[in-house]
Amino acid sequence: MRGTGYIGRFAPSPTGPLHAGSLVAALASYLDARVHHGQWLLRIEDVDEGRTVAGAGAAALALLARLGMHWDGEVLWQSARAALYQAAAGRLGPLVYPCGCNRREIADSRSAIAADGAVIYAGTCRHGLAPGRAARSLRLRVPEAPFDRIGFVDRFAGAVTAQLARDAGDFVLKRADGYWAYQLAVVVDDAEQAVSDVVRGDDLLDSTARQIYLQQLLALPTPRYLHVPVLRNALGEKYSKQTGAPALTPAGQAEAVGALMAAAQALGLGLSPCARLADFWRAAVPAWARQLDVRGADAR
């Protein structure tokens, strides 16, 4: 369903409540869609059903609505889309292979470490499973150097070049627990929803080359990307559920505006204090447009 014009999205994982770091990413994507007079879609990325917290997806929707962030169209839930991911994996043919390695074996392989801290797979099962080994996951074969280079222009970071064999290795499409991996699911869903612009935290910048590679293999369009700096705590850690980021629970309009103002500050918008949600949104949209003009990051 490829449409015309700007289509953005916010895609939280319901592994817990939204926090201040989540709101920074949500606000950036929402403002970018509104500046471009486009659509802003919501997708609940609950493909990892084993980590999904009951009610967290619905709570995220309720919080966004309370903050005045109104989405377009129906909400997409990844947990209902496994058949589409299966079909996409089937189209990849012999580039997909079974892997019998477990996490400990991969960690003990003394292979290189990726930018996100993950061990780069050494290719143990690339040429077939060893005798007596059973398949645990499915991996996607990446090209050997120098044919593994993926380049793109990020609207915030500028020109980015990655080498898949060096930076990621053959990566997982279906995990040992039976769930489809994020890289495949996000590519299928962005294409299905005709997403033209992906605005998200820069913790996902290193994933982009893998997603573009999948888009190329599946003959799917590549969106424009804009990765904003993630919010970090006093220790320099990314704000997340794993690092103890508290849930956003604004009790009234004043607290809602306060949460939005903090997110706007993290994005460098420099807004004047305000007391009402309507006043915040009236100021935030043109402030984002001005920042795009200053950075030369406008995709219009």
Buried (B, 14 or more C-beta within 10 A) or exposed (E): EEEEEBBBBBBBBBBBBBBBBBBBBBBBBBBBBBBBEBBBBBBBBBBBEEBBBEEBBEBBBEBBEBBBBEBEEEEBBBBEBBEBBEEBBEEBEEBBBBBBBEEEEBEEBEBEEBEEEBBBBBBBBEEEBEEEBEEBBBBBBBBEEEEBBBEBEBBBBEEBEBBBBBBBBBBBBBBBEEBBBBBBBBBBBBBBBBBBBBBBBBBBBBBBBBBBBBBEBBEBEBBBBBBBBBBBBEEEEBBBBEEEBEBBEBEEBEEBBBBBBBBBEBBEBEBEEBEEBEBBBEBBBEBBBEBBEEEEBBBE
